[in-house]
Amino acid sequence: MKTSQQIAAELQQFIGSTTLYKHWLGCKYTEGLKHLADETNCYWLLDAIFSYQTKQFLSNPKLREFQIWHLQAENNFGILTCEWDTNQEVLRQEIKYTDFLLSHIKLYLIETILMLPSEY
């Protein structure tokens, strides 16, 4: 099993993405996200983020084109947040149990594509 430092270093190598993967909820994600999900077994995180992409949530025009997602994880507890701009939180969800390996991950959802910041 890889350490969180190894996975974080691997994620930094993803710049841009030539391949997009389609999620069952209709959104897409990049090669970096696939690597993250495969290495940390966190496809549930994609499910959680994509499940919020509803007409009601996207009725806010600031969220249609760009969203910043954060997952903070510590002691098997997590907090998933969405911002429309830095420090402009619009959503917070407590994750009562997670074995997510990294203490923090930041993701961008641009239109319907979820990516690592380095892939933007």
URLIN-V40807 format. One record per helix or strand of 2 or more residues. SS is the DSSP state (2 for helix, 1 for strand). FROM is the first residue (numbers start at 0). TO is the last residue. If there is no record, write none. Layout:
SS|FROM|TO ; SS|FROM|TO
//
This chain:
2|3|10 ; 1|20|21 ; 1|27|28 ; 2|30|39 ; 2|42|50 ; 2|54|57 ; 2|60|64 ; 1|65|73 ; 1|76|82 ; 1|88|94 ; 1|103|109 ; 1|112|115 ; 2|116|118
//
